[in-house]
Amino acid sequence: MKVVALVSGGKDSCYAMIKCIQYGHQVVALANLMPADDSVDDLDSYMYQTVGHQIIVSYAECMGLPLFRRRIKGSSRHQNLSYRMTAGDEVEDMFILLNEVKRQIPSVTAVSSGAIASDYQRLRVESVCSRLGLVSLAYLWKQDQSLLLQEMITNGILAITVKVAALGLDPTKHLGKDIGFLKSYLHKLKEMYGINVCGEGGEYETLTLDCSLFVNARIVLDEFKVVLHSSDAIAPVGILHPLAFHLEKKAEHLSLSGIDEASEISKEKEGFVFEVQGDCIQSCEATFKAAAEVVEADEVAENRVHIARTKSDNTFSICFWLQDSCRTSAGLQEDLEAVLRKIELELLGYGLGWENVLYIHLYIADMNNFSIANETYVRYITQEKCPFGVPSRSTIELPLLQVGLGSAYIEVLVANDQSKRVLHVQSISCWAPSCIGPYSQATLHKEILYMAGQLGLDPPNMNLCKGGATAELEQALENSEAIAKSFNCSISTSSVLFVVYCSTYVPSSERHKIQDKQDSYLKQMRLLQLDKGSVIQVLDPIFLYVLVPDLPKRALVEVKPLLYVPEDMNVTIGTEQEHSCSRMPSYWGIQHAHWHDSCIQKCVVQGKICAVVLCITSELLVKICSESLGGDQDNGDYQNSLREAQMERVSRFCIYLLDKLYMQNNFSWEDTKNLRFYFPTSLGLPLEALSLMFTNAINELAKLGQRIIIGEEPIFNLIPVLGAGRSATSMDDIITCELFARKS
């Protein structure tokens, strides 16, 4: 990509440019924001470093690149963490500056910044990039600061301190010193006082005088004076004010392809300095379809949209799909618009909106239409509609058309409060894959961390890693762990449930390696966490493997972890003691048997959560039907030719086991947040018939035990798949149930 680099003069923005070039991008221009008054050294800004701004003008000549500068007219008016366009805010100066760069150099597609740990700065850069259609590159984001500092020194960055403002840093002793000289002392201060060794907490600021980017000349500071801003005895604040400097030409022109190639784009702008003037008012409104088109979509969907909903009042899931058995699907865009519009209307009926959605499962019939799905999706779900953060998301292809459904099927998890905490990093970095679209890496709500589906993407380049399914899985788990760390937890110790989607592009002979890699990776990571002594309790997660036709980017695997993150991490997690099975009621003539336990995986946290994966295999089908019908069953091919009577018995058996689990662990059906039944298309039963069986079983349970509230809509989702099971090698269940419940 062609990159414009935001430069403050500090070491971080310079090293960020070096990383961009290392990852194959081309730096084609520089952009800098400076004080309105040349005599001012340091602005009271949350966003910009301005100390040493008098020297930045030389960067154009040193690097042989055009430098665009703008005087900061705004102030920090919008101080909430997530930025919204605000007239007179200093962020709008950045927008105007980068907008002018884009106008003069249309080939620019990305913006580089040196953000390491500040969400405040990162989110504002991402906001501006989003409005301008640019990609944010933040290759220093979330990197270990001690390693970063050493890398900067190793890569030849000569940067001196131009501001100090921390305990242990003395303006008279430490201003004007090279970071290489100060490195050991900064680490000592970190041990003593906990400072950030890269100065991310405002402890110090630097000015780069030379580095590998400076292909033409280096800067020599001839004279400066120290200005004390605060003579505080504990942590005095001082800045270095440059009085005289000159450029020293380099004897040899150093070749740095990312810059040399960039200069070919506009030779006339080499060393060019342009000051960007003027104001700009631009609203960032979402683009919607015309009202007539929306009405048309509603009319099309009137008799086709079906809804399922769990019965919890505070957090519940709603599933929307199109029944399309009587005609050919109209196509993804129309189907998806119909479903999204219906969701909006349904949420409005509860007095809610998209901002209340925690998670979205987006199922589509053909992954070749993934771009169409995203284009349609972003017209409805925007950051403007979700001021508390856009929902997390998982996208997979399902065999929808094969079972008579439309091209789009959506499940949303909704909360009736605004207590969610969202992680939405749009910048491309070395940390974890970016979410450039309107979805978040993870959403934390009432101690449950809902993580977006993770692919095996290499974060710096956003490409699938090479090496097959196991390599992709390992990278996906590393990405998941990076996200979990942002919430002070680990997938190896806090996970409740792992859903692993496997593409049919993975040969059946290779699938066992997926599970082996998952098990070994989590075991090693768990041992590492325990060695650190950072956890006091480890959950034993359950696993579900789902075989699907395709995944985004033709990925071979996608991982979707669900984690329990208690507010008080020091509280010991207890497991609910089960009640005696002898006291459990008997429904439909089903009596407790020890083999029932072989159907179930569960993870229960006392008084908090209950997660269950229930698998009905062909072998278990024989037992279920033999037990109920009182005779030997035909041992034919149960997957391809099942009688409805058998499946009715299976549906009742599943509901019986789930009800028993709820009772044993002191949960109720109203605690249900998600209830999914995965069925293979090879089952050979119409979806309507299968849905009716489970609906009837639940209605019968309501009459028998009065432990469940029923309504007009089903409380479960039926999800067509190619296969599912607790093992990657045997995704051939007749029915697989995934249940998640949480106490209010």
Beta strands, then each sheet from edge to edge (+ up, - down):
strand 1: 2-6
strand 2: 26-34
strand 3: 67-71
strand 4: 108-112
strand 5: 135-137
strand 6: 158-164
strand 7: 204-210
strand 8: 217-230
strand 9: 237-249
strand 10: 273-275
strand 11: 305-309
strand 12: 315-323
strand 13: 357-364
strand 14: 392-397
strand 15: 405-415
strand 16: 421-423
strand 17: 442-445
strand 18: 448-451
strand 19: 457-458
strand 20: 463-464
strand 21: 495-503
strand 22: 542-548
strand 23: 557-564
strand 24: 600-605
strand 25: 609-616
strand 26: 672-680
strand 27: 717-721
strand 28: 723-725
strand 29: 735-742
sheet 1: 5+ 4+ 1+ 2+ 3+ 10+
sheet 2: 7+ 6- 9+ 8-
sheet 3: 11+ 12- 15+ 13- 14-
sheet 4: 16+ 17- 18+ 23- 21+ 22+ 28-
sheet 5: 19+ 20-
sheet 6: 24+ 25- 29+ 26- 27-
end
